[in-house]
Amino acid sequence: MSAEAWVGTWRPHRPRGPIAALYTSPGPKYQLPTNVGYRLHDPSRRRAPAYSLGVRAGRPAAGCSPGPAHLVPAGCTARGRSAGPACSVLGRPRDPPPFRTPAPGRYRPEMAARWTLPSAPACSLGSRTRGFAGDQTPGPAAYGLPPMLGPRVVGKASAPNFSMLGRSAAGSFYADLSKTPGPCSYRVVEADVYKRRAPRFSMLARNAPPGDGTREPGPGAYSPRWPGRPRGVTFGVRHSDYLAPLLAEPPE
């Protein structure tokens, strides 16, 4: 065949892998598990135990037995040390502390009546031990009695109960079968779209009136009654009774 009969760069070649279309049986599509080895073994077949070989242990860094340089001290035999009795000198021990006998006033024989004389049993309340510090046991108030009302009464016969379900939207009288939007789903169209548009006016902001920026007194700063105010009478200064009067002319 000439090279002009083929279009492109593809040429017939041997298939690189199994193709299911070339086989009449589902051979290449299925693969049975192996019966050889320990891993991925067929679970329906008996599998023999497998053993692994460990690595060779390394040599110890230091010897566990004494070498030739080890010197056995003299006097040591196979049955123990062979030597005469030896004594060592120790330090002088400290004197024991003297026994402190209590004085006669420290004894209280009246408190020994419970042990020396017959008495009634007495109980005392001790403090709480440390073992109950983290105890999470609930107290008596944590337990609740079962209710006496309703269908779950313990040891009592209850009347039948009926519950009311919610209203279903499927198959009810108000079910929307046409699936059309309601009146509120439509937006109101402005009248200016299909009618003559009315004139519109806008309001501007208020302009500040022109004026003088100097600070001037207000109306309350003036007193219009001051020019026409009537004259009043005032009191003079009090004079001393011992002050001598002024005599302009001598008396006749």
C-alpha positions in Angstrom: 0.0 0.0 0.0 1.3 3.5 -0.9 1.7 6.2 1.7 -0.9 8.4 -0.1 -3.8 6.1 1.0 -3.4 7.0 4.7 -4.5 10.4 6.1 -2.5 11.8 9.0 0.4 10.2 10.9 -1.5 7.1 12.2 -0.4 3.8 10.9 -1.5 0.2 11.8 0.5 -1.3 14.7 0.4 -4.0 17.3 -1.9 -3.2 20.2 0.0 -2.2 23.3 -2.5 -3.8 25.7 -5.4 -6.2 25.8 -8.5 -4.9 24.1 -11.9 -6.3 25.2 -13.3 -6.0 21.6 -10.8 -8.5 20.3 -11.9 -11.3 22.7 -15.2 -13.3 22.8 -14.9 -14.1 26.5 -14.5 -11.6 29.4 -10.9 -12.8 29.9 -8.9 -9.5 29.9 -11.5 -7.7 32.0 -11.3 -10.1 35.1 -8.3 -11.1 37.0 -8.4 -13.8 39.7 -6.3 -13.3 42.9 -3.1 -15.2 43.1 -2.6 -18.4 45.0 1.1 -17.9 45.4 2.6 -15.8 48.2 1.2 -14.3 51.4 -0.1 -10.9 50.3 -3.1 -10.5 48.1 -3.8 -14.2 48.4 -7.1 -15.8 47.2 -9.3 -15.8 50.3 -11.1 -18.9 49.1 -7.9 -20.9 49.1 -5.8 -22.1 52.0 -2.9 -19.9 52.7 0.3 -21.3 54.3 2.1 -19.3 57.1 4.9 -17.0 56.0 8.1 -16.4 57.8 10.5 -13.5 57.4 14.2 -13.4 58.0 15.4 -10.7 60.3 18.5 -8.6 59.8 21.8 -9.5 61.4 22.2 -7.9 64.8 25.1 -5.5 65.1 28.1 -6.0 67.4 27.8 -4.5 70.9 29.6 -1.2 71.3 31.3 -2.3 74.6 32.2 -5.8 75.9 30.0 -7.3 78.5 32.9 -9.4 80.0 36.1 -8.3 81.6 39.1 -8.4 79.3 42.6 -9.5 80.0 43.4 -6.2 81.7 40.9 -7.1 84.5 42.8 -7.7 87.8 41.3 -9.9 90.4 42.2 -8.5 93.9 44.2 -10.6 96.2 42.3 -12.6 98.8 39.3 -13.4 96.5 38.7 -17.1 96.0 35.9 -19.1 94.4 34.2 -19.3 97.8 34.5 -15.7 98.7 37.0 -13.4 100.2 39.8 -15.0 102.3 41.0 -12.5 104.9 41.2 -12.1 108.7 38.8 -10.1 110.7 39.2 -6.3 110.3 37.7 -3.5 112.3 37.0 0.1 111.3 36.9 3.2 113.4 33.6 5.2 113.1 32.7 8.6 114.3 31.2 9.1 117.7 27.4 8.9 117.6 25.3 11.8 118.8 23.7 11.7 122.2 20.0 10.9 122.1 17.7 13.9 122.9 16.4 13.9 126.5 12.8 12.7 126.9 10.5 15.7 127.6 8.1 14.6 130.3 4.9 16.7 130.5 4.4 18.7 133.6 1.5 17.9 136.0 -0.6 20.8 134.6 -0.6 19.2 131.1 -2.7 16.2 132.2 -6.6 16.5 131.9 -8.1 13.4 133.5 -11.6 14.7 133.2 -11.5 14.1 129.4 -10.7 10.4 129.8 -14.2 9.6 131.2 -15.3 8.1 127.8 -12.5 5.5 127.8 -12.4 4.7 131.6 -16.1 4.8 132.4 -19.1 3.3 130.4 -20.7 5.9 128.2 -23.2 6.1 125.4 -21.9 6.1 121.8 -21.2 9.5 120.3 -20.8 10.4 116.7 -19.0 13.4 115.2 -19.2 15.0 111.8 -15.7 15.3 110.2 -14.7 17.5 107.3 -15.0 16.3 103.7 -12.1 14.2 102.5 -10.1 15.2 99.5 -11.2 12.1 97.6 -14.7 13.7 97.0 -13.2 16.9 95.5 -13.6 15.8 91.9 -16.6 13.5 92.4 -19.2 14.0 89.7 -21.9 11.9 91.4 -25.3 13.7 91.1 -27.1 14.8 94.3 -30.6 13.8 95.4 -32.1 16.8 93.7 -30.7 15.6 90.3 -33.1 12.7 90.1 -36.7 13.2 88.9 -39.8 11.1 89.4 -41.5 9.9 86.2 -44.5 12.0 85.2 -48.0 10.9 86.0 -49.6 12.6 83.0 -49.3 11.6 79.4 -48.8 8.3 77.6 -45.5 7.4 79.2 -46.5 6.8 82.8 -44.6 4.0 84.5 -46.8 1.3 85.9 -50.1 3.0 85.0 -52.5 2.4 82.1 -52.8 5.5 80.0 -55.6 6.6 77.7 -55.0 6.7 73.9 -53.4 9.8 72.5 -54.0 11.6 69.2 -51.7 14.1 67.6 -52.7 16.7 64.9 -50.4 16.9 61.9 -49.6 20.0 59.9 -51.6 20.9 56.9 -50.1 19.4 53.7 -49.7 21.6 50.6 -50.1 18.6 48.3 -53.7 17.8 47.5 -55.2 20.5 49.7 -57.9 22.9 48.7 -55.4 25.8 48.3 -52.8 23.8 46.3 -51.5 25.8 43.3 -51.9 23.4 40.4 -51.3 26.0 37.7 -48.1 27.3 39.3 -48.9 30.9 38.3 -47.7 33.9 40.2 -50.1 35.9 42.4 -51.1 39.5 42.2 -48.4 40.6 44.5 -45.7 39.1 42.2 -46.3 41.8 39.6 -44.6 45.2 39.9 -46.8 48.3 39.5 -45.9 50.2 36.4 -45.7 54.0 36.7 -48.3 56.1 34.9 -45.6 58.1 33.2 -44.8 55.1 31.0 -48.1 55.0 29.1 -49.5 58.5 29.8 -48.3 62.0 29.4 -45.7 62.8 31.9 -46.6 65.5 34.4 -44.1 68.3 35.2 -41.8 67.7 38.1 -40.3 70.2 40.4 -37.4 69.9 42.8 -36.7 71.8 46.0 -33.3 73.3 46.5 -31.5 73.8 49.7 -32.1 76.9 51.7 -29.7 79.8 50.9 -28.2 81.7 53.8 -29.4 85.4 53.8 -26.6 88.0 53.4 -25.9 89.9 56.5 -23.2 91.6 58.6 -20.8 89.2 60.4 -20.0 91.6 63.3 -21.2 90.9 66.8 -23.8 93.4 67.8 -25.9 93.6 71.0 -29.3 92.1 70.9 -32.7 93.6 71.9 -32.3 92.5 75.5 -29.1 94.5 75.9 -31.0 97.8 75.7 -33.0 99.5 78.6 -35.6 101.8 77.1 -36.9 102.9 80.5 -33.7 104.6 81.7 -34.2 108.1 80.1 -37.7 108.6 81.4 -37.1 107.0 84.8 -38.5 109.2 87.7 -36.1 110.5 90.2 -36.3 108.9 93.6 -35.4 109.8 97.2 -32.3 108.6 98.7 -31.1 108.4 102.3 -28.1 110.4 103.4 -25.2 109.3 105.5 -25.7 108.9 109.2 -23.7 111.4 111.2 -22.2 110.9 114.7 -24.1 112.5 117.7 -20.8 113.7 119.1 -19.8 115.7 116.0 -19.8 119.5 116.7 -22.1 121.5 114.4 -20.6 124.1 112.1 -21.3 127.7 113.4 -20.9 130.1 110.6 -22.1 133.2 112.6 -21.8 133.7 116.4 -25.1 133.8 118.2 -26.3 137.2 119.5 
